[in-house]
């Protein structure tokens, strides 16, 4: 149990309520030797979030990871074991695993059935982004990018299956994968300030280029594939949202400039007809795909920026922010 920094007594139940150094609220019977209920939350900037069915997973800058139930809030399951000891950079999940990477380059592949941390894998150069396929039949469990290299983790989450070093003039910014793992997209910042989307396939032990790259005047900061693999959405460092056909690489109607600062979060709805984006300025936008209609806008979703965004199974939009908060919004 972590250090307790404050406590009070509930007069009606004679239970003790205390707050820990890690922002946990513990409710304990006076005669018990352990809490009967622990409520976990964030006190540092949230840096990663993933929604899977009715579950939500989040991680903050301190390394704390929390599981949530979209219907009732805190989940019955909690992350346990020796987890991240350093700042988490990114998080993603499917119905089998939660994957995260830290600034120290440690990758944790954690089963959703137990949320018990296993021994991490370590990659030279730290971490920037991580992505997982939704299908359990994909040839890897996760793909991680940092500034100098991309790695794939084997399907069991036990070893590094492949590594690809980036060109010296290229800096890795973000990564996304199709739902079945058949196509990987990597966002690159090119020396001089321009950007590029590169595409790869993976075959057991190596990455292979997959078609022409998409050049852009500003580096991509966040990317996401649509569930049907048809489109890829790009949130640029220049604050613009762009949509491309993932096969032809042609620009698609939709997107534009709403955010006044870098795009730090982007995702598709479950039906692939809408894109939600969040900016460093704290704003949220919901864009129709293949449409010239104006996006729905929310200017002040979070203080200190929007750091994560997802469509929940209930049809709401869930956002995470630099203010340590998770919020749910109805459309």
N, C-alpha and C positions, 0 to 999 in steps of 0.2 A: 504494500500500500504506500502511495506517495505521501509526502508531508501534507498535513492538514493546516490550512491557513485561517480557518474560521469555522465556528459551529454555533448551533442553537438547539433548543429543546422544543419539540412539538408538545404543548400541554395536553392536548386531547388524546394523544397516543403514547406519550412518554418515549417517543423515538428521537434519536439524535440526527440532525441534519448538518453535514459538514461539507466544506469545499476544499478540494485538494489543489496542490500547486499546478497540476495539469488540467485545471478547469473541470474536474469531475465533481458532481454533486452526489454524496453518499448518504443514504438513509439506513440507519442501523438501530436495531432494538438494543436497549440498554443491557440486556442479559446475553446478547449474542457476541461471538468473537469475530464476526465478519459482517459486512453490509448485506442487507436484504435486497437493496436496489442501488445500482450505480448508473447515473445519467452522465453521458459523455458529450462534450462539445468542444468547440475550438476557441482558443484565445489568441491565436496567431493568424496571419494571412493564409487563407485557403488557397492552395496552389493546384489542386487537382480534384476532379469530380467525375463520376460516371454513374449513369442510371441504367439499371438492368431489370426489366419487368417492374415489380413493385418495390425493388430495393435500390438504395442509393449509397454510394461509397464516396468518402471525401478524405482529403489529406491536407495538412497545413504545413507551414514553413518549419515548425518545430519537429516534424516527423510523426505527429499524432495522426492516426487514421481512425475513422469512425464509420460504422455501418448504421444506416437509417432504414426505416420502413416508411414508404410514401404515405401510407394510410394513417399511421399512429405516431410517427416521429422516431424515437429511439428504437433500435432493433433489439430483439432478444439475444442475438449473437454479437459478440465483441471481438475485435482483434486482440490476440493474445500471443505470448511468447516474446522472444527477443526480436523486435522489429527495427525500423529505421532509427539510427542514432544521430543522423544528420538531416539537414533540410531536404524534404522531398521536392522534386522538380515537377513530376508528372505522374498521372495515375490513369488507368483504364481498366475495364472489366467486361467479362461476359458472364454467362450463368454458371460457369465452372471455376473461374479464377479471377482474382484481383491482382493486377500487375502494377508495380510502381518502381520508380528509379529516383535516386537521390543525387545531390551534388557530388557525392563521393563515388558515384558510378556503381553503387550497389543496387542490383535488381532483385526485388522480392516477388516471387510468384506464389500467391497464397490461395488455397482452395476456399471457395465460398461456403462449402459445407461445414467447415470448422473455423475458418478465419484464424488459423494457427500459423504463424510465420515459420517458414522453413529457412534453411541456411541460404544466404543470398549469393548471387553471382556478382562478380566485380568486373567492370569494364574500364579500361584505361581512358582517361579524359573526362570522367564525370558523366552526368546525364543532362539531357535537354528535353526530350520527349519520348513517350512510349505509347504503343498501340497494340490492341489484341483483336484477332478476328472473332466474329460472333459464332462461327461454326467450330465445333470440336474436331471436325475432320481436317482442318487446315494443317499444313506441314510444319507449323511452328506454333508456339503458344504466345509469343510476343515478339515485337520488333522494337528496338530502342535506337534512338539517334542521339549523338552528341555533336560537338562542333567539328570533330575530325573523322568520325566513323559511324557506321550503322552495323548493328548486330542482330541476329535472330536467335531466339531461345528455343531449344528443342521442344517437341510437343509435351514432354513430361515436366518441363520447367526445371530441369536438373543441370543443364549444361548449355554452353554457347555453341550453336550449330553452325554458324557462319559469321564472318566479319568482312565488311567492305570499307576500305579506307577512301575518304573523299579526296578530291583533287586539292592541291595546296591552295589554290585561289578560291576554294569553296568552303563555306561554313554551314554546317547543318543547323536548321532552325526548327523543323517540325516533321512529323511523320504520321501517315494514316494508312489503313489497309481496308480492302473490301471485306464484306461480311464473311466471305468464304476463304479469304486469304490468297486469292488468285492474283491480286495486283497490289503493289505497294507504291505509295507516292511519298516522295521526300521533298521538303521545302528547303531550298538552298539560297543563301546570300552569297553573291559573287563579289569578289574584290572590286571596289569601285562603287558599290551601292545598289546594283540591280539585283534581280532575283530570278529564280528558275524552279520549276517543278519537274523533277525527274521521276521516272517510273521504272519499276523493277518487278520481276517475278522471282520466286524462290523455289529451288528444287533440291531438297534434302540437305545439301551442304554448301550451296553457293547462291549468290544473287546474280541475275542476268538482266541487262537493260531491256526495257519493253517499250519500244517505239520512241518517237521524238519527244523531247522535253518541251515544256511551255515556258517561253521567256516572258518576263514581266519587268516593268521599270522599277518596281519596289519589291523587296523580299517578302515572301509569304511568312506569316507568323503562326497561323493556325490553319489546318486543313481538315476536311472531312469528306468521306464518300457517302453518297446516298445509299439506302438499304438495298436497292436493286442494282447498284454498281454503275448506273447510267451517268451520274453527274459527280463532280467534285467541286466543293465550295472552298474558297480561299479567303482568309482574312489577312490582309496585308499589313505590314508595319506602317504603311502610309495612311491607314485608316479606311481603306476601300475594301468592299466585299465584291468578289468576282465569282462567277459560276462557269464551269467548263464541262463539255461533254468528255467523259473519261476515256472514250474510245477514239473519237476523231480529234480530240484536244481543241475543238473549236469553242469560241466563247458563246455562252448561252444568255438569252435575255433574262435580266434580273440582277439584283445587287446594285451597288452604287456607293455613294458617300453619305452616311448618316452620322457615324461616330466622328468625334473631333480629335481622336487620338488613336493610337495603335489598337488593332483588333486582337483581343487576348482570348477569345472563346468563340467557337462556331460549331454548329451541329445541324443535322437534318431531322425533320419529324419522322415518325415511324412509317408514314405513307410516302415519304420523299417529296411531298409537294411544297414544303416550306423549309426555310432555313432560319435559324435563330443565331444571332451574333451578339457578342458583348464586347465593350471597349474599355480601354484604360481610363476613359473619362467617366465611367460608371453607367453608361447608357446601354440599352438593349434594343435591338431591332429584329423584327420578324418579317422575312422576305418571301414573297411567292416565287416559285421557280417557273421559268419560261413565261413570265408575265411582266408587263410594264407597270402594273399597279404599284402604288406607293407602299412602302413597308409600314407596319405598325411600329410605333416608337415609344420608348420609355426613357426619359432623360436621366433619371436619378435612381437607378436600381440599387446601387451600392456606393458608399464612400470608398475611396482608394481603388476604384476600378472593379470591373467584372472579370473574374479569373476562371470561371467555369459556367457552362450552360448545357441544359439537356431538356428534352421533351419527356415528361413522365408518362407512365402507363395510364394515368387518369386524364391525360390531355392537357395538363398544365405545363408551364415552363418553370423549371427549377434553375436558379442561378446561385453561384458562389462568388464571394467577393473578398477584396483586400481588407474589408472591415470585419473579417472572421465570421460572417453570417452566411447562412443558406436561406434562400427565400423562394416561395412558390407563388406563381402568378397565373391568373386565369386570362384567357384570350378573349 
